[in-house]
């Protein structure tokens, strides 16, 4: 925050989403939180900037476009317009939406690359590792889980390419100091400790380019390389502010107050991004906050399983405010949470229809019935009145304190403490009984006044979470058109009576939970069955590579060989090193099959070898040729023959 004669500023960002498919409820969770925080700060008078966007480059996007038969740009344009539509439906109040394919972003990323290079922080080298194509990540041997990608669990392949590297290792000590000595830079604590351990193990320099595909921002001066997605992506937080050539917004809002990110990308935001900024001598963001995941059926939502929850479906059925309330009320920031229809429906019914909706309709109805629709002033105060007033006055400071910690669920609970107190107050005061006794007229005035006052405060406090419901409440309370100010939630006198209430439709319809649940489960079963049918159909569909000419095939020199010796690669758990006899020649050949065969099982097998494949080094050892294996998508099986070794195959 920048203080001065101008408004204090508050810059909050969401991650920029991959437009690889439509977003599900898990993605919307982060954006809903960021939006609530932005609205909260605006309510408190800050000059807020909420930024979101899309991360559009990389191999995965290029592959998806190819599958659909369109250009990558056409592909992302379509998905991104769907994402923007979703945010509109969800009433996300973003101030900027940055797309990494926009010229304003691309030219600034290149400038960042140039500056890091000029600083001596970029060098050219070779990148090797286990590569997961869907995740676009290289992994080291020790990071693999059961030989597969630790993020998505899919098979990885050994890959190597010319690449540019960022000297991340140079910033290791400064990043460690940041994490250890500025505890509020990264929260929650568990993530901070994880990152400290990660940095302590030593930071390798970071590969920041790729030459194996071209859907990306070109490396300045090297038409064969594109900047790898994380440098491209992280930089969005400053390029959208105009850095470095148009610095008005940058000067105003940078450094960001908060980068809100999911737990799996905390590493990029709290280690790599600060190091890049250090290289450029730019100020660091003030806070990185890592939230947990919404899980379903015990795991991550996955399109292929068909268990993704579609936010638009829920909004159409229950309304945007009910959905936002549920997401923010049910889950604890920083922890994973399980999404179930039942929990969602119960929250909507109990908290919204029963507690809040009822309170509003009962209050308005009683003011209409007993006081001609005009809120009376308070006359005197007894113990019960005082208790309600104190609860009402305690709500805003409690909300403030919890929002400061991004505890959205507790902030909402603070508001509901007041809602429930007010409902209980009605039961205690029994206004219908007071109305029967002319001697109790003043007590009834106070009672109705206090209820209207409590609801006025609630209508202010819920603005960040459910602004449409707040507006509806204020119409019913006779406050429409009046400015909504945070400070007005800190007083109980408020209107002091006189407002003309106006009965309206119930704020939230009461749901028949059993019936809704049955319908939602039927929809889910149907989508899951459809996804399974699609996956099964795809599994039997054999995708052939494009046709080749006989001359292409003739280029291969396939030979029969005998495996004489087999052992594990000393530096790679997944590789086996074979000594193969081909006629009177002995060759060393390396294959990534240690997960499927023990070395001793392979000795003596008559195999088929691509004998004229260009030799290459795999983790320090030379491999001359390649053995043929059949791949059923689950395991590799060696192709064998009963022919004599040395014989040509064709
Ligand atoms: N493009 C990168 C981020 C670059 S930021 C400089 C990326 N994109 S993503 O689309 O895969 O994920 C975006 C965000 O959505 C991440 O913060 C991720 O944690 C979040 N979520 C995706 N699925 C989620 C759940 N099921 N639950 C909660 N958040 C989830 O990563």
Boltz pocket constraint, residues with backbone or C-beta under 6 A from the ligand:
constraints:
  - pocket:
      binder: B
      contacts: [[A, 14], [A, 15], [A, 16], [A, 17], [A, 18], [A, 25], [A, 26], [A, 27], [A, 29], [A, 30], [A, 55], [A, 230], [A, 233], [A, 234], [A, 235], [A, 236], [A, 260], [A, 261], [A, 262], [A, 263], [A, 264], [A, 265], [A, 291], [A, 292], [A, 293], [A, 294], [A, 295], [A, 300], [A, 301]]
      max_distance: 6.0
